[in-house]
Amino acid sequence: MNGAVLFEQPYRGDVWRLEVASHDGRTFGNWRKWYWDGDNLKPTRQGVTIPLERLSELEAALSAYRSGSAPDGAPSAK
């Protein structure tokens, strides 16, 4: 279940990876923690799967947050 990697962030020896993946005929965004096993990265169970049709909503929410129009109670990005 590997897909197109959109973003990676190394963190404390592991890697957080956002990818668009397919499994059983369904395509989704997969934000998951990966670990090193020798020279290979392997996924952990830690993460979240986002339906592909909702990725635009996530993008809009992140954009609103960065522009300073975060929802009530959310800390400002500025």
PDB file with one MODEL, atoms N, CA, C and O in Angstrom:
MODEL        1
ATOM      1  N   MET A   1       0.840  -1.182   0.000  1.00  0.00           N
ATOM      2  CA  MET A   1       0.000   0.000   0.000  1.00  0.00           C
ATOM      3  C   MET A   1       0.881   1.240   0.000  1.00  0.00           C
ATOM      4  O   MET A   1       0.767   2.063   0.908  1.00  0.00           O
ATOM      5  N   ASN A   2       1.731   1.398  -0.959  1.00  0.00           N
ATOM      6  CA  ASN A   2       2.547   2.600  -1.088  1.00  0.00           C
ATOM      7  C   ASN A   2       1.968   3.483  -2.170  1.00  0.00           C
ATOM      8  O   ASN A   2       1.362   3.004  -3.128  1.00  0.00           O
ATOM      9  N   GLY A   3       2.166   4.796  -2.004  1.00  0.00           N
ATOM     10  CA  GLY A   3       1.626   5.727  -2.975  1.00  0.00           C
ATOM     11  C   GLY A   3       2.570   6.873  -3.214  1.00  0.00           C
ATOM     12  O   GLY A   3       3.758   6.794  -2.900  1.00  0.00           O
ATOM     13  N   ALA A   4       2.034   7.946  -3.777  1.00  0.00           N
ATOM     14  CA  ALA A   4       2.804   9.142  -4.067  1.00  0.00           C
ATOM     15  C   ALA A   4       3.013   9.932  -2.778  1.00  0.00           C
ATOM     16  O   ALA A   4       2.051  10.358  -2.139  1.00  0.00           O
ATOM     17  N   VAL A   5       4.273  10.123  -2.404  1.00  0.00           N
ATOM     18  CA  VAL A   5       4.601  10.860  -1.186  1.00  0.00           C
ATOM     19  C   VAL A   5       4.482  12.353  -1.469  1.00  0.00           C
ATOM     20  O   VAL A   5       5.128  12.878  -2.376  1.00  0.00           O
ATOM     21  N   LEU A   6       3.640  13.037  -0.675  1.00  0.00           N
ATOM     22  CA  LEU A   6       3.429  14.473  -0.834  1.00  0.00           C
ATOM     23  C   LEU A   6       4.293  15.288   0.124  1.00  0.00           C
ATOM     24  O   LEU A   6       4.674  16.418  -0.183  1.00  0.00           O
ATOM     25  N   PHE A   7       4.601  14.711   1.285  1.00  0.00           N
ATOM     26  CA  PHE A   7       5.308  15.458   2.324  1.00  0.00           C
ATOM     27  C   PHE A   7       5.943  14.481   3.294  1.00  0.00           C
ATOM     28  O   PHE A   7       5.352  13.454   3.628  1.00  0.00           O
ATOM     29  N   GLU A   8       7.160  14.803   3.750  1.00  0.00           N
ATOM     30  CA  GLU A   8       7.824  14.020   4.787  1.00  0.00           C
ATOM     31  C   GLU A   8       8.425  14.956   5.817  1.00  0.00           C
ATOM     32  O   GLU A   8       8.939  16.023   5.481  1.00  0.00           O
ATOM     33  N   GLN A   9       8.354  14.545   7.078  1.00  0.00           N
ATOM     34  CA  GLN A   9       8.935  15.324   8.163  1.00  0.00           C
ATOM     35  C   GLN A   9       9.658  14.378   9.116  1.00  0.00           C
ATOM     36  O   GLN A   9       9.015  13.621   9.844  1.00  0.00           O
ATOM     37  N   PRO A  10      11.005  14.415   9.117  1.00  0.00           N
ATOM     38  CA  PRO A  10      11.738  13.614  10.106  1.00  0.00           C
ATOM     39  C   PRO A  10      11.431  14.137  11.514  1.00  0.00           C
ATOM     40  O   PRO A  10      11.347  15.345  11.735  1.00  0.00           O
ATOM     41  N   TYR A  11      11.265  13.204  12.462  1.00  0.00           N
ATOM     42  CA  TYR A  11      10.980  13.595  13.834  1.00  0.00           C
ATOM     43  C   TYR A  11      11.467  12.505  14.777  1.00  0.00           C
ATOM     44  O   TYR A  11      10.959  11.384  14.762  1.00  0.00           O
ATOM     45  N   ARG A  12      12.451  12.845  15.593  1.00  0.00           N
ATOM     46  CA  ARG A  12      12.987  11.938  16.618  1.00  0.00           C
ATOM     47  C   ARG A  12      13.349  10.558  16.080  1.00  0.00           C
ATOM     48  O   ARG A  12      13.013   9.541  16.687  1.00  0.00           O
ATOM     49  N   GLY A  13      14.022  10.527  14.959  1.00  0.00           N
ATOM     50  CA  GLY A  13      14.487   9.271  14.386  1.00  0.00           C
ATOM     51  C   GLY A  13      13.480   8.562  13.499  1.00  0.00           C
ATOM     52  O   GLY A  13      13.832   7.613  12.798  1.00  0.00           O
ATOM     53  N   ASP A  14      12.227   9.009  13.521  1.00  0.00           N
ATOM     54  CA  ASP A  14      11.197   8.446  12.651  1.00  0.00           C
ATOM     55  C   ASP A  14      10.880   9.452  11.553  1.00  0.00           C
ATOM     56  O   ASP A  14      11.498  10.514  11.484  1.00  0.00           O
ATOM     57  N   VAL A  15       9.933   9.125  10.706  1.00  0.00           N
ATOM     58  CA  VAL A  15       9.514  10.012   9.627  1.00  0.00           C
ATOM     59  C   VAL A  15       7.986  10.032   9.597  1.00  0.00           C
ATOM     60  O   VAL A  15       7.347   8.980   9.567  1.00  0.00           O
ATOM     61  N   TRP A  16       7.412  11.222   9.606  1.00  0.00           N
ATOM     62  CA  TRP A  16       5.972  11.373   9.375  1.00  0.00           C
ATOM     63  C   TRP A  16       5.802  11.653   7.895  1.00  0.00           C
ATOM     64  O   TRP A  16       6.460  12.532   7.338  1.00  0.00           O
ATOM     65  N   ARG A  17       4.917  10.900   7.263  1.00  0.00           N
ATOM     66  CA  ARG A  17       4.772  10.966   5.806  1.00  0.00           C
ATOM     67  C   ARG A  17       3.298  11.129   5.430  1.00  0.00           C
ATOM     68  O   ARG A  17       2.425  10.429   5.944  1.00  0.00           O
ATOM     69  N   LEU A  18       3.048  12.072   4.518  1.00  0.00           N
ATOM     70  CA  LEU A  18       1.725  12.224   3.919  1.00  0.00           C
ATOM     71  C   LEU A  18       1.821  11.719   2.492  1.00  0.00           C
ATOM     72  O   LEU A  18       2.647  12.181   1.705  1.00  0.00           O
ATOM     73  N   GLU A  19       0.974  10.777   2.179  1.00  0.00           N
ATOM     74  CA  GLU A  19       0.986  10.219   0.829  1.00  0.00           C
ATOM     75  C   GLU A  19      -0.441   9.991   0.344  1.00  0.00           C
ATOM     76  O   GLU A  19      -1.375   9.883   1.138  1.00  0.00           O
ATOM     77  N   VAL A  20      -0.585   9.921  -0.955  1.00  0.00           N
ATOM     78  CA  VAL A  20      -1.841   9.506  -1.566  1.00  0.00           C
ATOM     79  C   VAL A  20      -1.632   8.047  -1.946  1.00  0.00           C
ATOM     80  O   VAL A  20      -0.752   7.716  -2.741  1.00  0.00           O
ATOM     81  N   ALA A  21      -2.460   7.179  -1.361  1.00  0.00           N
ATOM     82  CA  ALA A  21      -2.280   5.739  -1.547  1.00  0.00           C
ATOM     83  C   ALA A  21      -3.586   5.100  -1.987  1.00  0.00           C
ATOM     84  O   ALA A  21      -4.660   5.684  -1.839  1.00  0.00           O
ATOM     85  N   SER A  22      -3.483   3.900  -2.526  1.00  0.00           N
ATOM     86  CA  SER A  22      -4.661   3.121  -2.912  1.00  0.00           C
ATOM     87  C   SER A  22      -4.590   1.758  -2.236  1.00  0.00           C
ATOM     88  O   SER A  22      -3.516   1.176  -2.082  1.00  0.00           O
ATOM     89  N   HIS A  23      -5.764   1.262  -1.836  1.00  0.00           N
ATOM     90  CA  HIS A  23      -5.851  -0.063  -1.225  1.00  0.00           C
ATOM     91  C   HIS A  23      -7.255  -0.584  -1.469  1.00  0.00           C
ATOM     92  O   HIS A  23      -8.229   0.131  -1.230  1.00  0.00           O
ATOM     93  N   ASP A  24      -7.375  -1.799  -1.934  1.00  0.00           N
ATOM     94  CA  ASP A  24      -8.667  -2.420  -2.239  1.00  0.00           C
ATOM     95  C   ASP A  24      -9.527  -1.542  -3.137  1.00  0.00           C
ATOM     96  O   ASP A  24     -10.741  -1.460  -2.949  1.00  0.00           O
ATOM     97  N   GLY A  25      -8.904  -0.885  -4.115  1.00  0.00           N
ATOM     98  CA  GLY A  25      -9.642  -0.075  -5.073  1.00  0.00           C
ATOM     99  C   GLY A  25     -10.062   1.297  -4.585  1.00  0.00           C
ATOM    100  O   GLY A  25     -10.751   2.021  -5.304  1.00  0.00           O
ATOM    101  N   ARG A  26      -9.660   1.673  -3.365  1.00  0.00           N
ATOM    102  CA  ARG A  26      -9.996   2.990  -2.815  1.00  0.00           C
ATOM    103  C   ARG A  26      -8.727   3.827  -2.715  1.00  0.00           C
ATOM    104  O   ARG A  26      -7.658   3.314  -2.385  1.00  0.00           O
ATOM    105  N   THR A  27      -8.852   5.115  -3.001  1.00  0.00           N
ATOM    106  CA  THR A  27      -7.727   6.042  -2.930  1.00  0.00           C
ATOM    107  C   THR A  27      -7.980   7.012  -1.792  1.00  0.00           C
ATOM    108  O   THR A  27      -9.102   7.482  -1.605  1.00  0.00           O
ATOM    109  N   PHE A  28      -6.923   7.314  -1.023  1.00  0.00           N
ATOM    110  CA  PHE A  28      -7.062   8.138   0.165  1.00  0.00           C
ATOM    111  C   PHE A  28      -5.753   8.832   0.493  1.00  0.00           C
ATOM    112  O   PHE A  28      -4.695   8.468  -0.021  1.00  0.00           O
ATOM    113  N   GLY A  29      -5.839   9.838   1.360  1.00  0.00           N
ATOM    114  CA  GLY A  29      -4.647  10.462   1.913  1.00  0.00           C
ATOM    115  C   GLY A  29      -4.249   9.691   3.158  1.00  0.00           C
ATOM    116  O   GLY A  29      -5.103   9.342   3.973  1.00  0.00           O
ATOM    117  N   ASN A  30      -2.992   9.430   3.308  1.00  0.00           N
ATOM    118  CA  ASN A  30      -2.502   8.634   4.420  1.00  0.00           C
ATOM    119  C   ASN A  30      -1.403   9.424   5.133  1.00  0.00           C
ATOM    120  O   ASN A  30      -0.326   9.629   4.572  1.00  0.00           O
ATOM    121  N   TRP A  31      -1.667   9.871   6.371  1.00  0.00           N
ATOM    122  CA  TRP A  31      -0.689  10.603   7.180  1.00  0.00           C
ATOM    123  C   TRP A  31      -0.255   9.634   8.257  1.00  0.00           C
ATOM    124  O   TRP A  31      -1.038   9.312   9.151  1.00  0.00           O
ATOM    125  N   ARG A  32       0.995   9.158   8.189  1.00  0.00           N
ATOM    126  CA  ARG A  32       1.414   8.047   9.027  1.00  0.00           C
ATOM    127  C   ARG A  32       2.856   8.211   9.490  1.00  0.00           C
ATOM    128  O   ARG A  32       3.686   8.809   8.805  1.00  0.00           O
ATOM    129  N   LYS A  33       3.130   7.669  10.662  1.00  0.00           N
ATOM    130  CA  LYS A  33       4.490   7.605  11.197  1.00  0.00           C
ATOM    131  C   LYS A  33       5.169   6.358  10.626  1.00  0.00           C
ATOM    132  O   LYS A  33       4.602   5.265  10.627  1.00  0.00           O
ATOM    133  N   TRP A  34       6.379   6.549  10.146  1.00  0.00           N
ATOM    134  CA  TRP A  34       7.184   5.465   9.597  1.00  0.00           C
ATOM    135  C   TRP A  34       8.449   5.326  10.435  1.00  0.00           C
ATOM    136  O   TRP A  34       8.889   6.296  11.052  1.00  0.00           O
ATOM    137  N   TYR A  35       9.037   4.137  10.465  1.00  0.00           N
ATOM    138  CA  TYR A  35      10.280   3.905  11.206  1.00  0.00           C
ATOM    139  C   TYR A  35      11.300   3.241  10.284  1.00  0.00           C
ATOM    140  O   TYR A  35      10.961   2.622   9.275  1.00  0.00           O
ATOM    141  N   TRP A  36      12.552   3.397  10.674  1.00  0.00           N
ATOM    142  CA  TRP A  36      13.635   2.806   9.898  1.00  0.00           C
ATOM    143  C   TRP A  36      13.861   1.368  10.341  1.00  0.00           C
ATOM    144  O   TRP A  36      13.998   1.097  11.534  1.00  0.00           O
ATOM    145  N   ASP A  37      13.899   0.452   9.390  1.00  0.00           N
ATOM    146  CA  ASP A  37      14.257  -0.945   9.603  1.00  0.00           C
ATOM    147  C   ASP A  37      15.450  -1.207   8.699  1.00  0.00           C
ATOM    148  O   ASP A  37      15.297  -1.616   7.548  1.00  0.00           O
ATOM    149  N   GLY A  38      16.644  -0.965   9.237  1.00  0.00           N
ATOM    150  CA  GLY A  38      17.839  -1.008   8.396  1.00  0.00           C
ATOM    151  C   GLY A  38      17.833   0.192   7.469  1.00  0.00           C
ATOM    152  O   GLY A  38      17.803   1.335   7.923  1.00  0.00           O
ATOM    153  N   ASP A  39      17.862  -0.066   6.171  1.00  0.00           N
ATOM    154  CA  ASP A  39      17.843   0.997   5.169  1.00  0.00           C
ATOM    155  C   ASP A  39      16.432   1.267   4.630  1.00  0.00           C
ATOM    156  O   ASP A  39      16.267   2.092   3.730  1.00  0.00           O
ATOM    157  N   ASN A  40      15.428   0.592   5.160  1.00  0.00           N
ATOM    158  CA  ASN A  40      14.068   0.709   4.636  1.00  0.00           C
ATOM    159  C   ASN A  40      13.139   1.394   5.634  1.00  0.00           C
ATOM    160  O   ASN A  40      13.238   1.175   6.842  1.00  0.00           O
ATOM    161  N   LEU A  41      12.238   2.223   5.117  1.00  0.00           N
ATOM    162  CA  LEU A  41      11.189   2.806   5.941  1.00  0.00           C
ATOM    163  C   LEU A  41       9.987   1.877   5.931  1.00  0.00           C
ATOM    164  O   LEU A  41       9.591   1.364   4.884  1.00  0.00           O
ATOM    165  N   LYS A  42       9.402   1.665   7.125  1.00  0.00           N
ATOM    166  CA  LYS A  42       8.207   0.838   7.239  1.00  0.00           C
ATOM    167  C   LYS A  42       7.149   1.611   8.011  1.00  0.00           C
ATOM    168  O   LYS A  42       7.481   2.337   8.948  1.00  0.00           O
ATOM    169  N   PRO A  43       5.875   1.469   7.634  1.00  0.00           N
ATOM    170  CA  PRO A  43       4.810   2.216   8.314  1.00  0.00           C
ATOM    171  C   PRO A  43       4.481   1.617   9.678  1.00  0.00           C
ATOM    172  O   PRO A  43       4.622   0.415   9.900  1.00  0.00           O
ATOM    173  N   THR A  44       4.037   2.487  10.586  1.00  0.00           N
ATOM    174  CA  THR A  44       3.510   2.039  11.868  1.00  0.00           C
ATOM    175  C   THR A  44       1.985   2.115  11.805  1.00  0.00           C
ATOM    176  O   THR A  44       1.414   2.514  10.791  1.00  0.00           O
ATOM    177  N   ARG A  45       1.343   1.731  12.891  1.00  0.00           N
ATOM    178  CA  ARG A  45      -0.114   1.864  12.964  1.00  0.00           C
ATOM    179  C   ARG A  45      -0.523   3.277  13.362  1.00  0.00           C
ATOM    180  O   ARG A  45      -1.697   3.635  13.271  1.00  0.00           O
ATOM    181  N   GLN A  46       0.452   4.087  13.805  1.00  0.00           N
ATOM    182  CA  GLN A  46       0.153   5.460  14.219  1.00  0.00           C
ATOM    183  C   GLN A  46      -0.068   6.334  13.000  1.00  0.00           C
ATOM    184  O   GLN A  46       0.816   6.470  12.155  1.00  0.00           O
ATOM    185  N   GLY A  47      -1.240   6.919  12.911  1.00  0.00           N
ATOM    186  CA  GLY A  47      -1.533   7.800  11.800  1.00  0.00           C
ATOM    187  C   GLY A  47      -3.030   7.889  11.573  1.00  0.00           C
ATOM    188  O   GLY A  47      -3.839   7.428  12.379  1.00  0.00           O
ATOM    189  N   VAL A  48      -3.365   8.493  10.457  1.00  0.00           N
ATOM    190  CA  VAL A  48      -4.766   8.687  10.119  1.00  0.00           C
ATOM    191  C   VAL A  48      -4.931   8.559   8.606  1.00  0.00           C
ATOM    192  O   VAL A  48      -4.049   8.930   7.831  1.00  0.00           O
ATOM    193  N   THR A  49      -6.077   8.028   8.213  1.00  0.00           N
ATOM    194  CA  THR A  49      -6.427   7.912   6.807  1.00  0.00           C
ATOM    195  C   THR A  49      -7.546   8.907   6.518  1.00  0.00           C
ATOM    196  O   THR A  49      -8.545   8.959   7.235  1.00  0.00           O
ATOM    197  N   ILE A  50      -7.367   9.689   5.466  1.00  0.00           N
ATOM    198  CA  ILE A  50      -8.318  10.735   5.106  1.00  0.00           C
ATOM    199  C   ILE A  50      -8.897  10.407   3.734  1.00  0.00           C
ATOM    200  O   ILE A  50      -8.146  10.226   2.776  1.00  0.00           O
ATOM    201  N   PRO A  51     -10.235  10.328   3.626  1.00  0.00           N
ATOM    202  CA  PRO A  51     -10.811  10.076   2.296  1.00  0.00           C
ATOM    203  C   PRO A  51     -10.329  11.133   1.295  1.00  0.00           C
ATOM    204  O   PRO A  51     -10.315  12.323   1.611  1.00  0.00           O
ATOM    205  N   LEU A  52      -9.944  10.714   0.122  1.00  0.00           N
ATOM    206  CA  LEU A  52      -9.381  11.611  -0.882  1.00  0.00           C
ATOM    207  C   LEU A  52     -10.314  12.771  -1.203  1.00  0.00           C
ATOM    208  O   LEU A  52      -9.848  13.887  -1.432  1.00  0.00           O
ATOM    209  N   GLU A  53     -11.611  12.529  -1.225  1.00  0.00           N
ATOM    210  CA  GLU A  53     -12.557  13.598  -1.534  1.00  0.00           C
ATOM    211  C   GLU A  53     -12.610  14.672  -0.452  1.00  0.00           C
ATOM    212  O   GLU A  53     -13.195  15.731  -0.679  1.00  0.00           O
ATOM    213  N   ARG A  54     -12.017  14.433   0.716  1.00  0.00           N
ATOM    214  CA  ARG A  54     -12.017  15.426   1.798  1.00  0.00           C
ATOM    215  C   ARG A  54     -10.685  16.159   1.920  1.00  0.00           C
ATOM    216  O   ARG A  54     -10.554  17.051   2.758  1.00  0.00           O
ATOM    217  N   LEU A  55      -9.692  15.802   1.100  1.00  0.00           N
ATOM    218  CA  LEU A  55      -8.395  16.477   1.178  1.00  0.00           C
ATOM    219  C   LEU A  55      -8.507  17.969   0.871  1.00  0.00           C
ATOM    220  O   LEU A  55      -7.771  18.770   1.448  1.00  0.00           O
ATOM    221  N   SER A  56      -9.419  18.356  -0.031  1.00  0.00           N
ATOM    222  CA  SER A  56      -9.580  19.777  -0.332  1.00  0.00           C
ATOM    223  C   SER A  56     -10.119  20.527   0.891  1.00  0.00           C
ATOM    224  O   SER A  56      -9.767  21.689   1.097  1.00  0.00           O
ATOM    225  N   GLU A  57     -10.957  19.892   1.698  1.00  0.00           N
ATOM    226  CA  GLU A  57     -11.447  20.511   2.934  1.00  0.00           C
ATOM    227  C   GLU A  57     -10.312  20.696   3.935  1.00  0.00           C
ATOM    228  O   GLU A  57     -10.226  21.726   4.604  1.00  0.00           O
ATOM    229  N   LEU A  58      -9.444  19.697   4.032  1.00  0.00           N
ATOM    230  CA  LEU A  58      -8.287  19.799   4.918  1.00  0.00           C
ATOM    231  C   LEU A  58      -7.373  20.929   4.456  1.00  0.00           C
ATOM    232  O   LEU A  58      -6.889  21.715   5.271  1.00  0.00           O
ATOM    233  N   GLU A  59      -7.137  21.010   3.153  1.00  0.00           N
ATOM    234  CA  GLU A  59      -6.312  22.080   2.599  1.00  0.00           C
ATOM    235  C   GLU A  59      -6.904  23.454   2.904  1.00  0.00           C
ATOM    236  O   GLU A  59      -6.176  24.375   3.276  1.00  0.00           O
ATOM    237  N   ALA A  60      -8.205  23.596   2.750  1.00  0.00           N
ATOM    238  CA  ALA A  60      -8.871  24.869   3.043  1.00  0.00           C
ATOM    239  C   ALA A  60      -8.769  25.225   4.518  1.00  0.00           C
ATOM    240  O   ALA A  60      -8.554  26.388   4.859  1.00  0.00           O
ATOM    241  N   ALA A  61      -8.922  24.237   5.397  1.00  0.00           N
ATOM    242  CA  ALA A  61      -8.818  24.490   6.836  1.00  0.00           C
ATOM    243  C   ALA A  61      -7.410  24.930   7.211  1.00  0.00           C
ATOM    244  O   ALA A  61      -7.242  25.853   8.008  1.00  0.00           O
ATOM    245  N   LEU A  62      -6.402  24.282   6.647  1.00  0.00           N
ATOM    246  CA  LEU A  62      -5.017  24.673   6.922  1.00  0.00           C
ATOM    247  C   LEU A  62      -4.718  26.061   6.379  1.00  0.00           C
ATOM    248  O   LEU A  62      -4.019  26.842   7.025  1.00  0.00           O
ATOM    249  N   SER A  63      -5.234  26.373   5.207  1.00  0.00           N
ATOM    250  CA  SER A  63      -5.046  27.696   4.613  1.00  0.00           C
ATOM    251  C   SER A  63      -5.701  28.772   5.476  1.00  0.00           C
ATOM    252  O   SER A  63      -5.116  29.832   5.702  1.00  0.00           O
ATOM    253  N   ALA A  64      -6.911  28.501   5.955  1.00  0.00           N
ATOM    254  CA  ALA A  64      -7.599  29.460   6.828  1.00  0.00           C
ATOM    255  C   ALA A  64      -6.809  29.669   8.115  1.00  0.00           C
ATOM    256  O   ALA A  64      -6.685  30.797   8.592  1.00  0.00           O
ATOM    257  N   TYR A  65      -6.289  28.616   8.663  1.00  0.00           N
ATOM    258  CA  TYR A  65      -5.487  28.705   9.883  1.00  0.00           C
ATOM    259  C   TYR A  65      -4.251  29.582   9.658  1.00  0.00           C
ATOM    260  O   TYR A  65      -3.937  30.452  10.470  1.00  0.00           O
ATOM    261  N   ARG A  66      -3.556  29.336   8.541  1.00  0.00           N
ATOM    262  CA  ARG A  66      -2.333  30.095   8.246  1.00  0.00           C
ATOM    263  C   ARG A  66      -2.617  31.558   7.957  1.00  0.00           C
ATOM    264  O   ARG A  66      -1.762  32.409   8.203  1.00  0.00           O
ATOM    265  N   SER A  67      -3.799  31.869   7.439  1.00  0.00           N
ATOM    266  CA  SER A  67      -4.136  33.257   7.118  1.00  0.00           C
ATOM    267  C   SER A  67      -4.640  34.032   8.339  1.00  0.00           C
ATOM    268  O   SER A  67      -4.893  35.235   8.262  1.00  0.00           O
ATOM    269  N   GLY A  68      -4.781  33.332   9.454  1.00  0.00           N
ATOM    270  CA  GLY A  68      -5.196  33.989  10.676  1.00  0.00           C
ATOM    271  C   GLY A  68      -6.688  33.912  10.935  1.00  0.00           C
ATOM    272  O   GLY A  68      -7.170  34.504  11.901  1.00  0.00           O
ATOM    273  N   SER A  69      -7.426  33.207  10.108  1.00  0.00           N
ATOM    274  CA  SER A  69      -8.868  33.082  10.332  1.00  0.00           C
ATOM    275  C   SER A  69      -9.206  31.696  10.861  1.00  0.00           C
ATOM    276  O   SER A  69     -10.103  31.021  10.356  1.00  0.00           O
ATOM    277  N   ALA A  70      -8.459  31.285  11.900  1.00  0.00           N
ATOM    278  CA  ALA A  70      -8.679  29.981  12.509  1.00  0.00           C
ATOM    279  C   ALA A  70     -10.007  29.974  13.263  1.00  0.00           C
ATOM    280  O   ALA A  70     -10.480  31.030  13.685  1.00  0.00           O
ATOM    281  N   PRO A  71     -10.609  28.810  13.437  1.00  0.00           N
ATOM    282  CA  PRO A  71     -11.864  28.718  14.201  1.00  0.00           C
ATOM    283  C   PRO A  71     -11.675  29.216  15.639  1.00  0.00           C
ATOM    284  O   PRO A  71     -10.555  29.254  16.149  1.00  0.00           O
ATOM    285  N   ASP A  72     -12.768  29.592  16.278  1.00  0.00           N
ATOM    286  CA  ASP A  72     -12.709  30.039  17.672  1.00  0.00           C
ATOM    287  C   ASP A  72     -12.023  28.990  18.529  1.00  0.00           C
ATOM    288  O   ASP A  72     -12.297  27.794  18.421  1.00  0.00           O
ATOM    289  N   GLY A  73     -11.123  29.465  19.385  1.00  0.00           N
ATOM    290  CA  GLY A  73     -10.428  28.581  20.310  1.00  0.00           C
ATOM    291  C   GLY A  73      -9.138  27.982  19.763  1.00  0.00           C
ATOM    292  O   GLY A  73      -8.327  27.464  20.531  1.00  0.00           O
ATOM    293  N   ALA A  74      -8.935  28.046  18.439  1.00  0.00           N
ATOM    294  CA  ALA A  74      -7.696  27.513  17.873  1.00  0.00           C
ATOM    295  C   ALA A  74      -6.593  28.551  18.004  1.00  0.00           C
ATOM    296  O   ALA A  74      -6.835  29.738  17.784  1.00  0.00           O
ATOM    297  N   PRO A  75      -5.379  28.124  18.359  1.00  0.00           N
ATOM    298  CA  PRO A  75      -4.286  29.093  18.467  1.00  0.00           C
ATOM    299  C   PRO A  75      -3.941  29.671  17.106  1.00  0.00           C
ATOM    300  O   PRO A  75      -4.119  29.010  16.083  1.00  0.00           O
ATOM    301  N   SER A  76      -3.456  30.879  17.089  1.00  0.00           N
ATOM    302  CA  SER A  76      -3.103  31.558  15.844  1.00  0.00           C
ATOM    303  C   SER A  76      -1.798  31.007  15.280  1.00  0.00           C
ATOM    304  O   SER A  76      -0.905  30.623  16.035  1.00  0.00           O
ATOM    305  N   ALA A  77      -1.688  30.969  13.957  1.00  0.00           N
ATOM    306  CA  ALA A  77      -0.465  30.508  13.302  1.00  0.00           C
ATOM    307  C   ALA A  77       0.558  31.621  13.214  1.00  0.00           C
ATOM    308  O   ALA A  77       1.706  31.378  12.843  1.00  0.00           O
ATOM    309  N   LYS A  78       0.158  32.846  13.551  1.00  0.00           N
ATOM    310  CA  LYS A  78       1.060  34.000  13.397  1.00  0.00           C
ATOM    311  C   LYS A  78       1.768  34.335  14.664  1.00  0.00           C
ATOM    312  O   LYS A  78       2.560  35.277  14.698  1.00  0.00           O
TER     313      LYS A  78
ENDMDL
END
